[in-house]
Structures are given as structure tokens and as C-alpha cells.
Amino acid sequence: MKKHNFYAGPSILPGYTIEQSIAAIRDFEGMGLSLLEISHRSKQFVAVVDEAVALFKELLSIPEGYSVIFLGGGASLQFCMVPYNLLNKKAAYLNTGEWASKAIKEAKLFGDVDVVASSEGSNFNFIPRGYTIPADADYFHITTNNTIFGTEILEDLDSPVPLVADMSSDIFSRPVDISKYALIYGGAQKNLAPAGVTFVIIKDEVLGKVDRKIPTMLNYKTHISKESMFNTPPVMPIYAALQTLKWLKMMGGVAEMEKVNKRKAELLYGEIDSNPLFKATIPNPADRSRMNVCFVMNEGFEHLEEEFNKFASARGMVGIKGHRSVGGFRASLYNALPYESVEALVGVMQEFAQQNK
């Protein structure tokens, strides 16, 4: 039976990435050694990092004056590194979910934090609008896609202060105007690579403006100056990320990927909205995530939740159980998920509805 991988993360990777990584684990670049046992400072692996950085810049049209670095620690470490490097007196944050809340908690250790708006009171089921970003903030932080609750900011916001974005789960899913951002970061395990590597895209001129001393390992300048080689980087995930970047280019780039992602999301949301058994957890279509589609059983059918979960699992749907904060179901439609998998899930939902009229 074919499996359809809807896990929220770590999640589906392109077959190309998996096959190329397997080959490199057996024999990396004809060295007669595994990728898992070579020096990160070997000329062969330095070339991997250089090519990954170049493809990042090409696929996202990153302007001059920005650096791309690969770090460990996940996006959670960036919750600390961002304010350590950028927050001098006050920062502004938009609270749209659990990861944004955690970023806010860390930032409060370094200075004043102005939460300009929050959807927490409605269990994060919408993207706040109409707020004011304080002009005296050192930066404004957003989480563009909220994996747990299924909301997404699908535009590049205008900000009077440096804009910082956690794009862990929607990077490369749509074109981004990088020039509007001072810093973009993300864990790779949703849309890029296996868990273990974090990417940071940073505008060089925003660094060096805080009064505090920054520990060497937590200073972005350290990693920029050493081109991600200050200490041993996560070699295997970086190599896998490079393969995904190559795959993205072969697929037509980020603009083409957005077209496919729109089709996938429209198909699944269309079924949720028309199927009497199901209901989307995000009422406003403009706020709905293309990456993480969250839905529950409709009123009167709540008792069928576990039955549908088993029904879908028996038909090859993997990882659709919703996060405990929301319940119900969550189908993650990351770049590597084929359109056919969404068609298969829709078919299962229709079949289940037929059996439970």
C-alpha cells in the first residue's frame, strides 16, 4: 500500500533528496568514504556549503548585503539568538501561535517586548490585522506559518522597523521579497532537510548595534565570518538541504512551487468546506495556511473522530492526527508532498462521508 506522508515535521522530503543522500552516505563524491565520516573542512564538503548558499540566494533572489548561514539548535535557539543580537531596548512581536509565544518568552529576557497583537484569545484561529508597529522598536518579529493552528501570513509585510521572520515551515513555498526583511530563520525539518540544521538569512548591516557583549557561539557575526564553519556544522542535513535546493530548481523554482501549493490547498480546503462531516478550524480563508491544513469533525459528528483517524490510516494516510492544542486532524502539504497525495486524502474523506450519511 502506498503511504501518503502528512507529518507536520520532521516531514516528507523529495525522493531525489533521499536517494542522493543515501548514495552520499555510501560513497561521498567518489572519496571511498561516507558522508557521515568526512571532515567538514574537506574541500568536497566546503563545496557543498558554498553551493547550498548560492542556491539559497538564487532561488529566493536574495539581494546583495545579505548572508546565509547554517547553524544547529533549531528555530528554538533562534528565539534567543535574535534578541541577543538585535534587541537593544525594545522589540515588537506578533503573537499568532505557540512558536511565536515561545519566541516572545525568550525575547523578554533581553529587553522590553511589545506584543502588538495576539489571536491567543481565539485559540490562534486568525491572523491579527490593524495593529501598529512601534517606530522605536529595534525590530518586529513575526511567525509566517503556524504549524499547530493552521494559519499563515501570505504576504511580505511593510514594517517601519527591521522585520524578522520565523519561516521554518513555509520557506521556499512562495516567492518572498527578501529586501523587506532584516532576518529570516527556520528549522529545516519541514520544507528543506532532515532535522538538525537551521538556516539564517540576515542583512549584514543590522548587526553590531546592541550594547551587550554576545557570547561567541551566539553571535551571528561569528558564523558569518567563518562561513558556517566556526564549529562542526550538521554535515548530513546540510548535504540533504542542498539536494532539496537542487530539486526545487529542477521543479521550476519557488514561483512554480507556489502554483502547486495553491492547487493542493484549494483541493483540500474545498473538500473540507463541502463535506458535511468536516469543518475547517480557521474560519477566514484569507488566514488559512497552505502548509498545514487543520480541520475537525463537524457538529454532530464529533463521535466519529477516532473512527476516521483509523479509517484514513488503514488507507495509507500517515500523520494526519491534529495537535493536542487543536484536536481533530492536520494535513501538512509541504513542497515535497505530491498533488496525488492530496487527491488520495480527499478520496478517503469522501468515502468516509458516504459510509456515514
Secondary structure per residue as TSV (DSSP state, phi and psi in degrees):
chain	resnum	aa	ss	phi	psi
A	1	M	-	360.0	133.2
A	2	K	-	-71.2	135.1
A	3	K	-	-97.2	139.1
A	4	H	E	-114.1	114.5
A	5	N	E	-92.9	104.7
A	6	F	-	-107.8	17.3
A	7	Y	-	-57.7	144.7
A	8	A	S	-81.4	-17.3
A	9	G	S	142.7	133.6
A	10	P	S	-54.3	149.9
A	11	S	-	-140.2	-169.9
A	12	I	-	-60.6	140.8
A	13	L	-	-120.0	155.0
A	14	P	-	-60.0	143.3
A	15	G	H	-56.1	-35.1
A	16	Y	H	-58.7	-44.9
A	17	T	H	-61.5	-44.7
A	18	I	H	-64.7	-46.7
A	19	E	H	-66.1	-42.7
A	20	Q	H	-65.4	-37.0
A	21	S	H	-69.3	-40.0
A	22	I	H	-59.8	-45.2
A	23	A	H	-61.2	-40.5
A	24	A	H	-71.0	-30.1
A	25	I	H	-66.4	-33.8
A	26	R	H	-76.3	-45.0
A	27	D	-	-157.4	109.4
A	28	F	S	-89.6	117.9
A	29	E	T	54.0	33.2
A	30	G	T	68.3	17.1
A	31	M	S	-76.7	-15.1
A	32	G	S	77.2	12.9
A	33	L	S	-128.5	155.5
A	34	S	-	-78.4	148.4
A	35	L	G	-53.7	-29.5
A	36	L	G	-75.2	-7.3
A	37	E	G	-131.0	14.0
A	38	I	S	-99.7	157.9
A	39	S	-	-68.9	137.7
A	40	H	T	-69.1	-14.6
A	41	R	T	-99.1	4.7
A	42	S	S	-65.5	150.2
A	43	K	H	-61.1	-29.7
A	44	Q	H	-67.9	-39.4
A	45	F	H	-81.8	-33.4
A	46	V	H	-57.1	-37.0
A	47	A	H	-64.4	-33.9
A	48	V	H	-62.3	-48.7
A	49	V	H	-62.0	-44.8
A	50	D	H	-60.5	-42.6
A	51	E	H	-69.7	-37.1
A	52	A	H	-63.4	-43.2
A	53	V	H	-62.5	-44.2
A	54	A	H	-62.1	-40.2
A	55	L	H	-71.7	-35.7
A	56	F	H	-54.5	-50.4
A	57	K	H	-66.8	-37.9
A	58	E	H	-70.0	-48.7
A	59	L	H	-68.4	-32.6
A	60	L	T	-100.8	3.8
A	61	S	T	50.2	51.1
A	62	I	-	-73.2	125.1
A	63	P	-	-70.2	170.9
A	64	E	T	-62.6	153.0
A	65	G	T	91.5	5.0
A	66	Y	E	-116.7	146.1
A	67	S	E	-113.3	149.6
A	68	V	E	-119.4	124.7
A	69	I	E	-130.4	156.2
A	70	F	E	-117.7	125.7
A	71	L	E	-128.4	172.3
A	72	G	S	-99.1	-175.4
A	73	G	S	92.1	-8.9
A	74	G	H	70.1	176.3
A	75	A	H	-62.1	-27.1
A	76	S	H	-61.2	-35.3
A	77	L	H	-68.9	-31.5
A	78	Q	H	-66.6	-25.5
A	79	F	H	-58.1	-29.9
A	80	C	H	-91.1	-43.6
A	81	M	H	-64.7	-36.6
A	82	V	H	-59.4	-56.4
A	83	P	H	-67.1	-32.2
A	84	Y	H	-57.6	-40.0
A	85	N	H	-92.7	-24.3
A	86	L	H	-119.4	-24.3
A	87	L	-	-88.2	110.5
A	88	N	S	-96.1	-48.7
A	89	K	S	-127.6	-46.9
A	90	K	E	-148.6	142.9
A	91	A	E	-128.7	154.8
A	92	A	E	-111.7	139.9
A	93	Y	E	-133.8	145.2
A	94	L	E	-104.0	123.8
A	95	N	E	-98.2	105.4
A	96	T	-	-122.2	10.4
A	97	G	S	167.6	-173.1
A	98	E	H	-62.5	-41.8
A	99	W	H	-71.7	-36.4
A	100	A	H	-63.4	-40.3
A	101	S	H	-62.2	-40.0
A	102	K	H	-68.7	-36.6
A	103	A	H	-64.2	-40.0
A	104	I	H	-62.4	-43.4
A	105	K	H	-58.2	-43.6
A	106	E	H	-68.7	-41.4
A	107	A	H	-61.6	-31.7
A	108	K	T	-65.3	-15.2
A	109	L	T	-75.0	-14.0
A	110	F	T	-115.2	-11.3
A	111	G	S	168.7	-170.6
A	112	D	E	-71.4	141.2
A	113	V	E	-125.3	123.2
A	114	D	E	-101.8	107.2
A	115	V	E	-81.9	101.6
A	116	V	E	-69.6	-26.9
A	117	A	E	-167.4	156.2
A	118	S	E	-149.6	145.0
A	119	S	-	-107.7	17.1
A	120	E	G	-59.8	-35.6
A	121	G	G	-62.8	-20.3
A	122	S	G	-111.2	28.5
A	123	N	T	54.3	38.7
A	124	F	T	55.7	42.0
A	125	N	-	-98.4	17.6
A	126	F	S	-155.9	162.8
A	127	I	-	-95.9	118.5
A	128	P	-	-61.9	147.2
A	129	R	-	-138.0	167.6
A	130	G	S	76.3	17.5
A	131	Y	-	-90.7	167.4
A	132	T	-	-113.4	127.8
A	133	I	-	-88.3	121.1
A	134	P	-	-64.5	130.6
A	135	A	T	-69.7	-15.7
A	136	D	T	-97.3	8.5
A	137	A	-	-76.2	147.8
A	138	D	S	-72.0	-29.2
A	139	Y	-	-166.2	165.4
A	140	F	E	-121.5	124.0
A	141	H	E	-108.1	132.3
A	142	I	E	-130.2	155.5
A	143	T	E	-110.7	111.6
A	144	T	S	-71.1	-34.6
A	145	N	E	-130.6	134.2
A	146	N	E	-111.1	99.6
A	147	T	T	-63.4	-34.8
A	148	I	T	-75.5	-42.8
A	149	F	T	-99.9	-15.3
A	150	G	T	81.6	35.2
A	151	T	E	-114.7	158.8
A	152	E	E	-152.1	139.0
A	153	I	-	-90.2	112.1
A	154	L	-	-103.0	20.6
A	155	E	S	-138.0	158.4
A	156	D	-	-90.8	110.4
A	157	L	-	-71.4	150.6
A	158	D	-	-90.0	130.4
A	159	S	-	-133.4	137.3
A	160	P	S	-76.1	-9.9
A	161	V	S	-126.8	166.3
A	162	P	-	-52.5	130.6
A	163	L	E	-98.6	127.7
A	164	V	E	-117.7	135.4
A	165	A	E	-135.0	132.9
A	166	D	E	-86.9	109.6
A	167	M	-	-115.1	38.3
A	168	S	T	-54.4	-40.3
A	169	S	T	-109.6	0.0
A	170	D	T	-132.3	10.1
A	171	I	T	-60.5	139.9
A	172	F	T	69.4	8.1
A	173	S	S	-90.8	-14.1
A	174	R	S	-156.8	156.6
A	175	P	-	-62.5	143.3
A	176	V	-	-128.9	134.9
A	177	D	-	-82.9	89.9
A	178	I	G	-58.2	-30.5
A	179	S	G	-62.0	-17.5
A	180	K	G	-83.0	-7.8
A	181	Y	-	-113.6	143.8
A	182	A	S	-88.4	-32.3
A	183	L	E	-156.4	136.1
A	184	I	E	-129.4	133.2
A	185	Y	E	-137.8	166.8
A	186	G	E	-179.6	144.0
A	187	G	E	-69.3	145.8
A	188	A	S	-87.6	-8.6
A	189	Q	T	-79.7	11.8
A	190	K	T	-108.0	-49.2
A	191	N	T	-130.8	12.2
A	192	L	T	-139.8	-47.6
A	193	A	S	-160.4	174.7
A	194	P	S	-64.1	163.0
A	195	A	T	-59.9	145.2
A	196	G	T	131.3	-17.7
A	197	V	-	-124.3	145.4
A	198	T	E	-123.5	134.8
A	199	F	E	-100.7	147.4
A	200	V	E	-135.3	126.0
A	201	I	E	-110.1	119.3
A	202	I	E	-136.3	136.8
A	203	K	E	-76.7	117.9
A	204	D	G	-57.2	-34.3
A	205	E	G	-72.1	-11.8
A	206	V	G	-83.8	-8.8
A	207	L	S	-86.4	160.8
A	208	G	S	77.6	23.8
A	209	K	-	-114.3	2.7
A	210	V	-	-95.7	155.1
A	211	D	S	-80.7	-28.8
A	212	R	S	-72.1	159.8
A	213	K	-	-83.4	138.7
A	214	I	-	-110.9	128.4
A	215	P	-	-55.0	145.8
A	216	T	G	-52.5	-48.3
A	217	M	G	-70.3	-19.7
A	218	L	G	-100.6	5.9
A	219	N	-	-96.3	119.3
A	220	Y	H	-57.4	-34.9
A	221	K	H	-60.0	-33.9
A	222	T	H	-57.9	-49.3
A	223	H	H	-76.8	-30.3
A	224	I	H	-66.9	-44.8
A	225	S	H	-66.3	-28.9
A	226	K	T	-101.4	9.1
A	227	E	T	51.2	49.4
A	228	S	T	69.4	13.2
A	229	M	-	-116.3	22.7
A	230	F	S	-61.4	-45.7
A	231	N	S	-127.4	179.0
A	232	T	-	-64.4	117.0
A	233	P	-	-79.9	168.3
A	234	P	-	-72.7	90.4
A	235	V	H	-59.1	-52.4
A	236	M	H	-61.8	-49.6
A	237	P	H	-62.5	-33.9
A	238	I	H	-65.6	-42.2
A	239	Y	H	-61.6	-44.4
A	240	A	H	-63.1	-39.0
A	241	A	H	-59.7	-41.5
A	242	L	H	-59.5	-40.5
A	243	Q	H	-66.0	-38.6
A	244	T	H	-64.9	-40.0
A	245	L	H	-62.9	-40.1
A	246	K	H	-63.3	-42.0
A	247	W	H	-62.1	-43.7
A	248	L	H	-57.9	-42.9
A	249	K	H	-64.8	-41.8
A	250	M	H	-64.0	-30.6
A	251	M	T	-79.2	-4.8
A	252	G	T	110.6	2.3
A	253	G	-	90.1	-174.4
A	254	V	H	-69.1	-37.7
A	255	A	H	-63.2	-40.2
A	256	E	H	-68.8	-37.1
A	257	M	H	-63.7	-36.9
A	258	E	H	-62.1	-39.9
A	259	K	H	-59.4	-45.1
A	260	V	H	-65.9	-42.5
A	261	N	H	-63.3	-38.1
A	262	K	H	-62.4	-43.6
A	263	R	H	-62.0	-43.9
A	264	K	H	-63.0	-47.2
A	265	A	H	-65.7	-42.3
A	266	E	H	-62.3	-39.3
A	267	L	H	-63.4	-47.3
A	268	L	H	-72.7	-44.5
A	269	Y	H	-63.5	-35.8
A	270	G	H	-59.8	-41.7
A	271	E	H	-68.6	-42.5
A	272	I	H	-60.0	-44.3
A	273	D	H	-71.7	-23.1
A	274	S	H	-102.1	-18.7
A	275	N	-	-83.1	124.0
A	276	P	T	-65.9	-15.6
A	277	L	T	-85.7	-16.7
A	278	F	E	-123.6	159.7
A	279	K	E	-147.1	134.9
A	280	A	E	-71.4	144.2
A	281	T	S	-82.2	-16.8
A	282	I	-	-105.4	107.4
A	283	P	-	-68.8	-37.2
A	284	N	-	-87.7	115.0
A	285	P	G	-54.9	-29.1
A	286	A	G	-67.6	-19.9
A	287	D	G	-98.0	-6.6
A	288	R	B	-74.3	135.6
A	289	S	-	-73.7	139.6
A	290	R	S	-81.7	-20.4
A	291	M	S	-89.0	-38.7
A	292	N	E	-130.4	102.4
A	293	V	E	-93.0	114.0
A	294	C	E	-106.0	134.3
A	295	F	E	-152.8	159.1
A	296	V	E	-130.8	173.5
A	297	M	E	-71.0	140.5
A	298	N	-	-68.7	163.7
A	299	E	T	-54.8	134.4
A	300	G	T	92.1	-11.6
A	301	F	-	-121.7	14.0
A	302	E	G	-57.5	-31.8
A	303	H	G	-67.5	-11.0
A	304	L	G	-93.8	2.7
A	305	E	H	-58.9	-53.3
A	306	E	H	-67.5	-33.5
A	307	E	H	-64.5	-41.7
A	308	F	H	-67.5	-37.5
A	309	N	H	-59.2	-44.4
A	310	K	H	-68.3	-39.7
A	311	F	H	-60.1	-46.4
A	312	A	H	-69.0	-41.7
A	313	S	H	-61.0	-38.8
A	314	A	H	-66.0	-17.0
A	315	R	T	-107.5	18.1
A	316	G	T	92.5	6.1
A	317	M	E	-84.1	117.6
A	318	V	E	-113.1	132.6
A	319	G	S	80.8	27.5
A	320	I	-	-95.7	-1.3
A	321	K	B	-66.0	132.0
A	322	G	-	-70.8	160.2
A	323	H	-	-65.6	148.1
A	324	R	T	-58.9	-24.4
A	325	S	T	-70.7	-21.7
A	326	V	T	-118.4	-35.6
A	327	G	-	78.3	-170.6
A	328	G	S	65.2	-128.3
A	329	F	E	-135.7	155.4
A	330	R	E	-144.5	120.5
A	331	A	E	-110.0	114.3
A	332	S	E	-90.5	123.1
A	333	L	-	-109.8	53.0
A	334	Y	-	-65.3	169.0
A	335	N	T	-49.7	-41.1
A	336	A	T	-77.0	-12.0
A	337	L	S	-75.1	122.1
A	338	P	-	-72.7	154.3
A	339	Y	H	-56.2	-34.7
A	340	E	H	-62.1	-29.6
A	341	S	H	-69.5	-37.0
A	342	V	H	-67.6	-41.0
A	343	E	H	-58.5	-40.1
A	344	A	H	-65.2	-42.5
A	345	L	H	-64.5	-42.6
A	346	V	H	-60.3	-41.7
A	347	G	H	-61.2	-39.9
A	348	V	H	-65.3	-41.2
A	349	M	H	-63.8	-40.7
A	350	Q	H	-66.6	-41.4
A	351	E	H	-63.3	-42.4
A	352	F	H	-64.5	-39.9
A	353	A	H	-64.3	-39.0
A	354	Q	H	-61.2	-37.5
A	355	Q	H	-79.4	-10.7
A	356	N	T	-127.8	39.7
A	357	K	-	-65.4	360.0
